[in-house]
Amino acid sequence: MVVSGANRHDSIFLEPVLDSMPDIKVGGRGHPRRRPVKLHGDKGYDNRRCRAYLRRRGITARIARIGVESSQRLGRHRWVVERTVGWLLAFKRLALRYDRTTKTINALARLAAALIAARLLVND
């Protein structure tokens, strides 16, 4: 999770988020994967820097191209992200940004994510 100002473009934070991801532990033999297999993104991520970074890391890019493809095809994957952002913004201190320090907002966002995960585990 990366906290930034609202005036910053999301594609800037693609590299720090993917670099900070922990290993992906999958049942079975062998070492855990250190990268996701593919990344779905909207037209905001359609630039050379993002595509080159994903190619270097060996991640398949599923990014709608500007002026060529419709974003509609990403809908079934995008709703997961939009739903999660909606869950996070249900915590009013995150939605209204009463606190100004990055440390406080980051701590509140991680606490909100932990509470959401705990609720999902209790419901299953």
Buried (B, 14 or more C-beta within 10 A) or exposed (E): EBBEEEEEEBBEBBBEEBEEEEEEEEEEEEEEEEBBEEBBBBBBBBBEEBBEBBEEBEBEBBBBEEEEEEEEEBEEBBEEEEEEEEBBEEBEBBEEEEEEEEEBBEEBBEEBBEBBEEEEEEEE
